[in-house]
Every structure is written in structure tokens, then in C-alpha cells.
Amino acid sequence: MPSTTVIVLGDRPAPPDTLLAALRTMDAELVAGDLAQLLNAPAELLPRADVLLAPAEVPGESVRAAVRRLRRWGAAPVVVVWTVAGFAALEAHVRLGHDYLVPPFLPALVAARLLSCSERAELGRTLREADARAELMSYEKELEIGREIQAGFLPEALPVPEGWEIDVRFRPARQVAGDFYDVFELVHRRRLAVVVADVCDKGVGSALFMALIRSLLRHTAEQSGLQHLMAAGRAGSSRRIPVVGATPLLNAVTATNGYLTRNHLRQGYFATLFFGVLDPATGSLVYINGGHNPPLLLDADGGRPVALDVTGPAVGVLPDCVYTLGYAQLDPGDTLFVFTDGVPEARCPDGRFLGDERMLDLLAEARPGRPMTGRDVVDMMDRAVREHTGSAEQHDDVTMLALHRPRAARGPYAGRRRAVA
């Protein structure tokens, strides 16, 4: 039995000479041990074995505890107890499922019993490994199902108004993501809602909250209907301008924040978001930036990008907080570039971030002398992230959205452009 390793417990009584002689005739590795060592020694000092040979006089529950500890750290021995005259004690072990040896301890009989035990130990390992593989496959299958469900929450096609272009890149760090984006129509198709958000953390938990937050935002905004808002009265702004679409915007963000802080504060999940409502006819944009990376407004003349202000905290953190409205204007040739922190925080192999300043420099360097479309901006930044990351693992989800207003109208209604992932 060259593949069999036996831990021989030396606890009293010691194994009889005939049993030791039978063990020595076999091609098995014998490891001396005692119960106290198996129960208390550091994990790295625990022996690995196929068989644990113990006297029947050792309490069965103590032997079982030692085996459980061995299994916890990678070993899985089968217990074989021996006795010369303590058959009452042997019965207790048999009831626990332990195998046994009794005189005469003939080498052939001992070898056959230990070989059987070794094969049982190997079968047990094989079954556990098979269970582990099946569990992993089941988990991966569940992740794939989760990815497919999550993909259903992301828009397959984007509503693009006449005279506008929208381009998106979405690359999750794992099979499921905490980032999301959404584009949908409001106010009887007179306004366009644009959302880019990042739920804290990655993986399944953040993906579940991504689906919840996305649904809350869209449903509340769409149900708010055609309403006008005096911005000063509701948003704390000095500008008193009736803004169509601002009420659905504020309602969606404040209601989502209220729901999360009332019901899910203990889970510790929150989301940064940029939620803008565009008037396609004029290029006027009203927005809320809840703790998100400031989007960049790129003007048609190639000046340095302008960052849009943060107007409130992340959703899901502070109950009853106030969100202020921000305003921007997109003229012909302008582009609004919205992104999650997976872009500036992309890491190269030595751990350095791409960084906000490098992003601004890349955009400033690329634009003089030629107009850039939204797709140009997204392609360039996506290429910069990939080149900076190189062979390093992608640490965070990457989402980019470019809203571009071409200098010349594109003619008839632009239809619907498919999102690029």
C-alpha cells in the first residue's frame, strides 16, 4: 500500500507488538501522533493521512473531533480503532461509524483492512472534490444567469433625438456589475433623461442594488408626468426659472434616496449618480450630480473641458438630504462626457491610477484643430484606459456615455442607436 499514510495514536494503551509488527511489514507511511496534538497543534503542523489508527479506549467523540479538525485543514482520514479486550469501548466506536481491528493482527488481514480504509478515504476525497466542482459550476451558472438578467436592465437601444448622438461603453469588472446607465424619454417625449450611476463595491450584491436603484429612478421619473418646477422653491437655487422635466428629476432622486435610507441603510450599499434631463430642442440640461465623478462638458471650440458641479450626496447615505439642481447648455458641436470612477481609477500593473488630470490632458491634447464627436471621445478614452491597464486585472467597472450635439442637423428623426458595450 505505497499510497497509504497511517497516523498511529500513541495514547494509552500503546499498540500491541503484533499490530506494530504487522504495520511494519507493509509499504505504508507511519506517522506517530497523539490526541492532544491533533486537537491543539497549529494547522501547519497537522499530519496528512489516509487512516487514523486509535485504541478503542480513547473516547469516540474525542477521535471524531480530531478528525473534524484534520478535515477542516485538508486531511480526511478514515478512523480505525483496535482493541485486545475492550470490546465494550469498541462498540461505542462502531456506532460512530469507525472501522476496527481485533486480534489476531496478522499482516495480511491488517493490510487488507487498511487498504480498504485507504480506498474509502480516497473515494471520500473524490466525492468532496466532485461536490466542490459541482457547487462552483452551479455558482458560475447562477452568475451567468445574473449577468443575463442584469443585461436586461441595461438599454439595448437608446432613444436618440433628432440632431443628437449618444455613444456608450460598458465593461464590467466581473460577470455582474454595480455600474449602470440608462437613457429614456420623459414628458411626452419632449425631454430625454440620461443616467450614469455607480453602486459601491462590485459583484452580486452591488448588481442587485443596481437593479433596484435603476428601477426606482426610472419608474419615479416616468410617473412624475408633465410638471413645472420653480427651481428656487424646491432646489435651494437663486435662479427662478420654470424648468420642464426638473420635477421628475428631483422626485426620482429624492424618492430613491428616501427608499434606500429607510429600508436598506444597514446593508451599507449606496450609489453615486449623474441624472440629467435634456431639452433636445434647445440643448438646455438640468441635472443632479449625487456624489458622482463630475461629467466633462467639451465645447465645440476645443477649450479645456469644464467639469459639472456635484449638487448633492450619493443616494442611500443621508436621509432627508437636499439635492440642488445644476444647469448646463450644450450648443452645436458640444459633447457631454459622463463616466464612472473605473475610468480615472484604472490601474496599471504597478498600481498607479490613470487619474483625472491625465484624462483632462488627453482630451485637451486630442481636440485642437479638429472637431470631435461623442464617439471619438469614448473611443479615445476607452483606448487610454485599456493601454494604461495593460496586463493588469480590471479592478472596477468601466462605464462611459457621450452625449453629442453635432454642428449640423442630421436630417430626419435619427431613430434609435444601439448601445455599444
C-alpha positions as CSV (number, residue, x, y, z in Angstrom):
1,M,0.0,0.0,0.0
2,P,2.5,2.7,-1.0
3,S,-0.2,5.3,-1.2
4,T,-1.4,4.8,2.4
5,T,-0.4,7.1,5.3
6,V,-1.4,6.0,8.8
7,I,-1.4,8.2,11.9
8,V,-0.7,5.8,14.8
9,L,-2.1,7.3,18.0
10,G,0.3,6.5,20.9
11,D,-2.3,7.3,23.6
12,R,-2.5,4.7,26.2
13,P,-2.8,1.8,25.8
14,A,0.0,1.6,23.3
15,P,-0.5,-0.6,20.2
16,P,0.5,-4.2,20.8
17,D,3.7,-5.5,19.4
18,T,1.9,-7.9,17.0
19,L,-0.1,-4.9,15.5
20,L,3.1,-2.8,15.1
21,A,4.9,-5.7,13.5
22,A,2.1,-6.1,11.0
23,L,2.2,-2.4,10.2
24,R,6.0,-2.6,9.6
25,T,5.6,-5.4,7.1
26,M,3.5,-3.1,4.9
27,D,4.7,-0.4,2.5
28,A,2.8,2.3,4.3
29,E,4.0,5.5,5.9
30,L,3.5,5.5,9.6
31,V,3.2,8.8,11.5
32,A,3.3,8.9,15.2
33,G,0.7,11.2,16.9
34,D,-1.4,11.8,20.0
35,L,-4.8,13.2,20.6
36,A,-3.7,16.4,22.2
37,Q,-1.5,17.2,19.2
38,L,-4.4,16.7,16.8
39,L,-6.8,18.8,18.8
40,N,-4.4,21.7,19.6
41,A,-1.4,21.9,17.2
42,P,-1.2,24.7,14.7
43,A,-2.8,23.8,11.4
44,E,0.5,23.8,9.5
45,L,1.8,21.1,11.9
46,L,-1.1,18.7,11.5
47,P,-0.2,15.5,9.7
48,R,-1.9,14.5,6.4
49,A,-3.1,10.8,6.4
50,D,-5.5,8.3,4.9
51,V,-6.0,6.4,8.2
52,L,-6.1,7.4,11.8
53,L,-5.4,4.3,14.0
54,A,-6.5,4.7,17.6
55,P,-7.1,2.4,20.6
56,A,-10.7,1.7,21.4
57,E,-10.2,3.1,24.9
58,V,-9.9,6.7,23.5
59,P,-13.3,8.3,23.7
60,G,-15.0,8.2,20.3
61,E,-16.2,11.8,20.4
62,S,-12.6,13.0,21.0
63,V,-11.4,11.0,18.0
64,R,-14.3,12.4,15.9
65,A,-13.3,16.0,17.0
66,A,-9.7,15.3,15.9
67,V,-10.9,14.1,12.5
68,R,-13.1,17.1,12.0
69,R,-10.2,19.4,12.7
70,L,-8.0,17.4,10.3
71,R,-10.7,17.7,7.6
72,R,-11.0,21.4,8.1
73,W,-7.4,21.8,7.2
74,G,-7.3,19.5,4.2
75,A,-6.9,15.9,5.5
76,A,-9.7,13.3,5.6
77,P,-8.6,10.2,7.3
78,V,-10.8,7.1,8.0
79,V,-10.8,6.1,11.6
80,V,-9.7,2.5,12.5
81,V,-9.8,1.5,16.2
82,W,-8.1,-1.5,17.7
83,T,-8.6,-3.4,20.9
84,V,-7.4,-6.6,22.5
85,A,-10.1,-7.0,25.2
86,G,-12.1,-3.7,25.4
87,F,-15.0,-4.7,23.3
88,A,-17.5,-2.5,25.1
89,A,-15.5,0.5,24.2
90,L,-15.1,-0.8,20.6
91,E,-18.9,-1.0,20.3
92,A,-19.2,2.8,21.0
93,H,-16.8,3.5,18.1
94,V,-18.6,1.2,15.8
95,R,-21.8,3.1,16.5
96,L,-20.0,6.3,15.4
97,G,-19.1,4.7,12.1
98,H,-15.4,3.9,12.9
99,D,-13.8,0.8,11.4
100,Y,-11.9,-1.7,13.7
101,L,-9.2,-4.3,14.1
102,V,-9.2,-7.1,16.6
103,P,-6.7,-10.0,17.2
104,P,-5.1,-11.9,15.6
105,F,-3.2,-9.0,14.0
106,L,-2.0,-11.0,11.0
107,P,-0.1,-8.9,8.4
108,A,-2.4,-10.0,5.6
109,L,-5.6,-9.2,7.5
110,V,-4.3,-5.8,8.7
111,A,-3.1,-4.9,5.2
112,A,-6.4,-5.8,3.7
113,R,-8.3,-3.7,6.2
114,L,-6.1,-0.7,5.9
115,L,-6.2,-0.9,2.1
116,S,-10.0,-0.9,2.2
117,C,-9.9,2.1,4.5
118,S,-7.4,3.9,2.3
119,E,-9.6,3.3,-0.7
120,R,-12.6,4.7,1.2
121,A,-10.6,7.8,2.2
122,E,-9.7,8.3,-1.5
123,L,-13.3,7.9,-2.5
124,G,-14.4,10.4,0.1
125,R,-11.9,12.9,-1.3
126,T,-13.1,12.3,-4.8
127,L,-16.7,12.8,-3.8
128,R,-15.9,16.0,-1.9
129,E,-13.9,17.4,-4.9
130,A,-16.8,16.5,-7.2
131,D,-19.2,18.3,-4.9
132,A,-16.9,21.3,-4.8
133,R,-16.7,21.4,-8.6
134,A,-20.5,21.0,-8.9
135,E,-21.0,23.8,-6.4
136,L,-18.6,26.0,-8.4
137,M,-20.3,25.2,-11.7
138,S,-23.7,26.0,-10.1
139,Y,-22.3,29.3,-8.8
140,E,-20.9,30.2,-12.2
141,K,-24.2,29.2,-13.8
142,E,-26.0,31.5,-11.4
143,L,-23.6,34.3,-12.1
144,E,-24.3,33.8,-15.8
145,I,-28.0,33.9,-15.2
146,G,-27.5,37.1,-13.1
147,R,-25.4,38.6,-15.9
148,E,-28.2,37.9,-18.4
149,I,-30.8,39.4,-16.1
150,Q,-28.7,42.4,-15.4
151,A,-28.2,42.9,-19.2
152,G,-31.9,43.1,-19.5
153,F,-31.9,46.2,-17.2
154,L,-29.5,48.0,-19.5
155,P,-31.0,49.6,-22.6
156,E,-30.3,47.5,-25.7
157,A,-31.2,50.6,-27.8
158,L,-31.1,54.2,-26.9
159,P,-33.7,56.8,-27.9
160,V,-31.7,59.4,-29.8
161,P,-33.5,62.7,-30.6
162,E,-33.1,64.4,-34.0
163,G,-29.9,66.3,-34.1
164,W,-28.1,64.4,-31.3
165,E,-25.8,61.4,-30.9
166,I,-25.3,59.1,-28.0
167,D,-22.4,56.6,-27.6
168,V,-21.8,54.3,-24.7
169,R,-19.0,51.9,-23.5
170,F,-19.8,49.5,-20.7
171,R,-17.2,46.9,-19.4
172,P,-17.9,45.2,-16.1
173,A,-15.0,44.1,-14.0
174,R,-16.9,40.8,-13.2
175,Q,-19.7,38.9,-14.7
176,V,-22.2,41.2,-12.9
177,A,-21.6,44.9,-12.3
178,G,-22.5,47.7,-10.0
179,D,-22.3,50.4,-12.7
180,F,-25.3,51.1,-14.9
181,Y,-26.5,53.6,-17.4
182,D,-30.0,54.5,-18.7
183,V,-31.5,56.8,-21.4
184,F,-35.2,57.2,-21.6
185,E,-37.8,59.8,-22.7
186,L,-39.9,61.9,-20.3
187,V,-42.7,64.5,-20.5
188,H,-44.4,63.0,-23.6
189,R,-41.1,62.6,-25.4
190,R,-40.2,66.3,-25.0
191,R,-37.3,65.6,-22.7
192,L,-34.5,63.0,-22.6
193,A,-33.3,61.5,-19.3
194,V,-29.7,60.4,-19.1
195,V,-28.4,58.4,-16.1
196,V,-25.0,57.1,-15.3
197,A,-24.5,55.6,-11.8
198,D,-22.1,53.5,-9.8
199,V,-23.2,51.3,-6.9
200,C,-20.5,50.9,-4.3
201,D,-18.5,47.6,-4.4
202,K,-18.6,45.0,-7.2
203,G,-20.2,41.6,-7.7
204,V,-23.6,40.1,-7.0
205,G,-24.6,42.4,-4.1
206,S,-23.9,45.6,-5.9
207,A,-25.6,44.2,-9.0
208,L,-28.8,43.5,-7.0
209,F,-28.8,47.1,-5.7
210,M,-28.0,48.3,-9.2
211,A,-31.3,46.7,-10.5
212,L,-33.2,48.2,-7.6
213,I,-31.9,51.7,-7.9
214,R,-32.3,51.8,-11.7
215,S,-35.9,50.6,-11.4
216,L,-36.7,53.2,-8.7
217,L,-35.2,56.1,-10.7
218,R,-36.9,55.3,-14.0
219,H,-40.3,54.4,-12.5
220,T,-40.5,57.5,-10.3
221,A,-39.3,59.8,-13.1
222,E,-41.7,58.4,-15.6
223,Q,-44.6,58.5,-13.2
224,S,-44.0,62.2,-12.3
225,G,-45.6,63.3,-15.5
226,L,-45.6,66.8,-17.1
227,Q,-44.9,69.2,-14.2
228,H,-43.2,72.6,-13.9
229,L,-40.9,73.4,-11.0
230,M,-39.8,76.8,-9.6
231,A,-36.2,75.9,-9.1
232,A,-35.6,78.3,-6.2
233,G,-38.5,76.9,-4.1
234,R,-37.6,73.2,-4.4
235,A,-33.8,73.2,-5.0
236,G,-32.4,76.0,-3.0
237,S,-31.2,77.9,-6.1
238,S,-31.3,81.6,-6.7
239,R,-32.5,81.1,-10.2
240,R,-36.2,81.3,-10.5
241,I,-36.8,79.6,-13.9
242,P,-39.6,77.2,-14.6
243,V,-37.9,74.1,-15.9
244,V,-39.9,71.4,-17.6
245,G,-38.6,68.0,-16.5
246,A,-37.0,69.2,-13.3
247,T,-39.8,67.8,-11.2
248,P,-39.4,64.2,-12.5
249,L,-35.7,64.6,-11.9
250,L,-36.0,65.8,-8.3
251,N,-38.8,63.3,-7.5
252,A,-36.8,60.4,-8.8
253,V,-33.6,61.1,-6.9
254,T,-35.2,62.2,-3.6
255,A,-37.6,59.3,-3.6
256,T,-34.9,56.8,-4.4
257,N,-32.7,58.2,-1.7
258,G,-35.6,58.1,0.8
259,Y,-36.5,54.5,0.0
260,L,-32.9,53.3,0.3
261,T,-32.2,55.1,3.6
262,R,-35.5,53.9,5.1
263,N,-35.2,50.3,4.1
264,H,-31.6,49.4,3.2
265,L,-29.3,51.6,5.3
266,R,-28.0,48.6,7.2
267,Q,-26.8,46.8,4.1
268,G,-24.4,49.6,3.5
269,Y,-24.9,50.0,-0.2
270,F,-25.2,53.4,-1.9
271,A,-24.8,54.8,-5.3
272,T,-23.2,57.8,-6.9
273,L,-25.1,59.1,-9.9
274,F,-25.4,61.7,-12.5
275,F,-29.0,62.2,-13.7
276,G,-29.6,64.8,-16.4
277,V,-32.7,65.9,-18.2
278,L,-32.1,67.3,-21.7
279,D,-34.3,69.6,-23.8
280,P,-33.3,68.3,-27.2
281,A,-34.8,71.4,-29.0
282,T,-32.6,73.9,-27.1
283,G,-29.7,71.9,-25.7
284,S,-30.6,73.0,-22.1
285,L,-29.7,70.5,-19.5
286,V,-30.9,70.3,-15.9
287,Y,-29.2,67.8,-13.7
288,I,-28.4,66.3,-10.3
289,N,-25.0,65.0,-9.5
290,G,-25.2,62.8,-6.4
291,G,-21.6,62.4,-5.3
292,H,-20.5,61.2,-8.8
293,N,-17.4,61.9,-10.8
294,P,-18.1,65.4,-12.4
295,P,-19.0,64.9,-16.0
296,L,-17.0,66.9,-18.5
297,L,-18.5,69.4,-20.9
298,L,-16.4,69.7,-24.1
299,D,-17.2,72.8,-26.1
300,A,-17.0,72.9,-29.9
301,D,-14.0,75.3,-29.9
302,G,-11.6,72.8,-28.3
303,G,-11.2,74.6,-25.0
304,R,-10.2,72.8,-21.8
305,P,-13.1,70.6,-20.6
306,V,-15.4,72.1,-17.9
307,A,-16.5,69.8,-15.0
308,L,-20.1,70.0,-14.0
309,D,-20.5,70.6,-10.2
310,V,-21.6,68.0,-7.7
311,T,-25.1,69.0,-6.4
312,G,-25.7,66.6,-3.6
313,P,-24.5,63.4,-1.8
314,A,-24.7,59.8,-3.1
315,V,-28.1,58.2,-2.8
316,G,-28.7,55.8,0.0
317,V,-26.4,57.6,2.6
318,L,-28.2,60.5,4.2
319,P,-32.0,60.5,5.0
320,D,-33.9,63.6,4.0
321,C,-31.0,65.3,2.3
322,V,-31.5,68.1,-0.2
323,Y,-30.4,67.8,-3.8
324,T,-29.7,71.1,-5.7
325,L,-30.3,71.4,-9.4
326,G,-27.4,72.1,-11.8
327,Y,-27.7,73.7,-15.2
328,A,-25.7,73.4,-18.4
329,Q,-26.0,74.3,-22.1
330,L,-25.0,72.1,-25.0
331,D,-24.5,74.2,-28.1
332,P,-23.9,72.7,-31.6
333,G,-20.5,70.9,-31.6
334,D,-20.5,70.4,-27.8
335,T,-20.2,67.0,-26.1
336,L,-21.1,65.9,-22.5
337,F,-18.9,63.1,-21.4
338,V,-20.2,61.1,-18.3
339,F,-18.2,58.3,-16.8
340,T,-17.8,56.2,-13.6
341,D,-14.7,56.1,-11.4
342,G,-13.5,53.0,-13.2
343,V,-12.0,55.4,-15.8
344,P,-9.8,57.7,-13.7
345,E,-9.1,54.8,-11.3
346,A,-8.0,52.4,-13.9
347,R,-4.7,50.8,-12.6
348,C,-1.6,49.9,-14.5
349,P,0.4,46.8,-13.5
350,D,2.4,48.7,-10.8
351,G,-0.9,50.1,-9.3
352,R,-0.8,53.7,-10.5
353,F,-4.2,55.3,-11.4
354,L,-4.9,56.8,-14.8
355,G,-6.0,59.9,-12.9
356,D,-8.3,62.9,-13.5
357,E,-5.5,65.2,-14.7
358,R,-4.3,62.7,-17.2
359,M,-7.9,62.4,-18.5
360,L,-8.2,66.1,-18.9
361,D,-4.8,66.3,-20.6
362,L,-5.7,63.6,-23.1
363,L,-9.0,65.3,-24.0
364,A,-7.3,68.7,-24.3
365,E,-4.4,67.3,-26.5
366,A,-6.7,65.5,-28.8
367,R,-9.2,68.3,-29.7
368,P,-7.3,71.3,-31.1
369,G,-7.5,71.6,-34.8
370,R,-10.4,69.1,-35.4
371,P,-13.9,68.6,-34.1
372,M,-14.5,65.5,-32.0
373,T,-17.7,63.6,-32.0
374,G,-19.0,61.7,-28.9
375,R,-17.8,58.5,-30.4
376,D,-14.3,60.0,-30.9
377,V,-14.3,60.9,-27.2
378,V,-15.5,57.5,-26.0
379,D,-13.1,55.6,-28.3
380,M,-10.1,57.7,-27.2
381,M,-10.8,57.3,-23.5
382,D,-11.6,53.6,-23.8
383,R,-8.3,53.1,-25.6
384,A,-6.5,55.1,-23.0
385,V,-7.9,53.0,-20.2
386,R,-7.0,49.8,-21.9
387,E,-3.5,50.9,-22.7
388,H,-3.0,52.2,-19.1
389,T,-4.3,49.0,-17.6
390,G,-2.2,46.8,-19.9
391,S,-1.8,43.3,-18.5
392,A,-3.2,44.2,-15.0
393,E,-6.6,43.0,-13.8
394,Q,-9.5,45.3,-14.4
395,H,-10.3,46.4,-10.8
396,D,-13.6,48.3,-11.4
397,D,-16.5,48.5,-13.7
398,V,-15.9,51.0,-16.6
399,T,-18.9,53.0,-18.0
400,M,-18.7,55.9,-20.3
401,L,-21.5,57.8,-22.1
402,A,-21.1,60.7,-24.5
403,L,-24.0,63.0,-25.4
404,H,-23.0,64.9,-28.5
405,R,-24.8,67.7,-30.4
406,P,-23.4,67.9,-34.0
407,R,-22.8,71.3,-35.6
408,A,-25.2,70.4,-38.4
409,A,-28.6,68.8,-38.0
410,R,-28.6,65.1,-39.1
411,G,-31.8,65.5,-41.1
412,P,-34.9,63.4,-40.3
413,Y,-35.5,61.8,-37.0
414,A,-32.4,59.9,-36.0
415,G,-34.1,56.7,-34.9
416,R,-32.6,54.6,-32.2
417,R,-28.9,53.8,-31.9
418,R,-27.8,50.6,-30.3
419,A,-25.6,51.0,-27.2
420,V,-22.0,49.8,-27.7
421,A,-20.8,47.6,-24.9
